[in-house]
Amino acid sequence: MEPQYLRTVLAQWATGVVVVTTLAEDGGRHGMTASSFTSVALEPPLVSVCVASAGATCRMIRRSGVFAVNVLGSDHEEVGRRFAGPGLDDRFTAGRWDTATTGAAVLADAVAWVDCAVAACYPAGDHTIVLGMVQDAATPRPAAPLIYHDRTYYEGIAR
Ligand SMILES: Cc1cc2nc3c(=O)[nH]c(=O)nc-3n(C[C@H](O)[C@H](O)[C@H](O)COP(=O)(O)O)c2cc1C
């Protein structure tokens, strides 16, 4: 299967958009945009995200053992773009960020966030499935979610 062809096929799957945050080696914060977030179990409370194994985020999650998942609202398109872009230093200039229990950054006006300790990391091809045990969770703002489909951002349905 040619990877770019498969990517185009899988882009037809509409998802929400999250920013996964974690702790950098220097004690600072790091994050990246992701669409591979999944709720896994309620007892115990487990979630997962698939991250590129060669990327900075994967390395930092493995090293720190913590991460948070921030569910973006329909007005967070710029945040989604910034955390997927090439620049690593200016990502947190988009959005207002607080610090959760684990030390990971959480978006003050996220639709929802979950703060996690790494429960397991499963290598899967060129990605790593990161399983997180939820330590804390919140729904700061009852807003419409940001949707991603066919490489385009859309506003979800307002509540
Ligand atoms: C909407 C969207 C969803 C994405 N989902 C993922 C994902 O689930 N996993 C992943 O590894 N990268 C995903 N990416 C790509 C990363 O955000 C991008 O490669 C980022 O620069 C990686 O940051 P890092 O190199 O600091 O780890 C996504 C990008 C976009 C725009």
The ligand as an SDF file (V2000), in Angstrom:
LIG
                    3D

 31 33  0  0  0  0  0  0  0  0999 V2000
   -5.4030   17.7000   12.2690 C   0  0  0  0  0  0  0  0  0  0  0  0
   -4.0620   17.0480   12.5110 C   0  0  0  0  0  0  0  0  0  0  0  0
   -4.0060   15.8360   13.1760 C   0  0  0  0  0  0  0  0  0  0  0  0
   -2.7770   15.2150   13.4270 C   0  0  0  0  0  0  0  0  0  0  0  0
   -2.7620   14.0250   14.1140 N   0  0  0  0  0  0  0  0  0  0  0  0
   -1.5800   13.4490   14.4280 C   0  0  0  0  0  0  0  0  0  0  0  0
   -1.5670   12.2530   15.1930 C   0  0  0  0  0  0  0  0  0  0  0  0
   -2.5930   11.7220   15.6170 O   0  0  0  0  0  0  0  0  0  0  0  0
   -0.3540   11.7070   15.4910 N   0  0  0  0  0  0  0  0  0  0  0  0
    0.8260   12.2710   15.0450 C   0  0  0  0  0  0  0  0  0  0  0  0
    1.8990   11.7130   15.3390 O   0  0  0  0  0  0  0  0  0  0  0  0
    0.8300   13.4220   14.3170 N   0  0  0  0  0  0  0  0  0  0  0  0
   -0.3420   14.0090   14.0090 C   0  0  0  0  0  0  0  0  0  0  0  0
   -0.3620   15.1830   13.2960 N   0  0  0  0  0  0  0  0  0  0  0  0
    0.9130   15.7780   12.8570 C   0  0  0  0  0  0  0  0  0  0  0  0
    1.6310   16.5060   14.0150 C   0  0  0  0  0  0  0  0  0  0  0  0
    0.7940   17.4860   14.6150 O   0  0  0  0  0  0  0  0  0  0  0  0
    2.8990   17.2390   13.4680 C   0  0  0  0  0  0  0  0  0  0  0  0
    3.6890   16.3140   12.7660 O   0  0  0  0  0  0  0  0  0  0  0  0
    3.6970   17.8950   14.5880 C   0  0  0  0  0  0  0  0  0  0  0  0
    4.6110   18.8190   14.0100 O   0  0  0  0  0  0  0  0  0  0  0  0
    4.4860   16.8850   15.4200 C   0  0  0  0  0  0  0  0  0  0  0  0
    5.1620   17.5910   16.4380 O   0  0  0  0  0  0  0  0  0  0  0  0
    6.5130   17.0550   17.0930 P   0  0  0  0  0  0  0  0  0  0  0  0
    7.4790   16.8420   15.9410 O   0  0  0  0  0  0  0  0  0  0  0  0
    6.9370   18.1640   18.0160 O   0  0  0  0  0  0  0  0  0  0  0  0
    6.2190   15.7820   17.8150 O   0  0  0  0  0  0  0  0  0  0  0  0
   -1.5700   15.8240   13.0000 C   0  0  0  0  0  0  0  0  0  0  0  0
   -1.6290   17.0530   12.3140 C   0  0  0  0  0  0  0  0  0  0  0  0
   -2.8630   17.6530   12.0640 C   0  0  0  0  0  0  0  0  0  0  0  0
   -2.9100   18.9800   11.3370 C   0  0  0  0  0  0  0  0  0  0  0  0
  1  2  1  0
  2  3  1  0
  2 30  2  0
  3  4  2  0
  4  5  1  0
  4 28  1  0
  5  6  2  0
  6  7  1  0
  6 13  1  0
  7  8  2  0
  7  9  1  0
  9 10  1  0
 10 11  2  0
 10 12  1  0
 12 13  2  0
 13 14  1  0
 14 15  1  0
 14 28  1  0
 15 16  1  0
 16 17  1  0
 16 18  1  0
 18 19  1  0
 18 20  1  0
 20 21  1  0
 20 22  1  0
 22 23  1  0
 23 24  1  0
 24 25  2  0
 24 26  1  0
 24 27  1  0
 28 29  2  0
 29 30  1  0
 30 31  1  0
M  END
$$$$
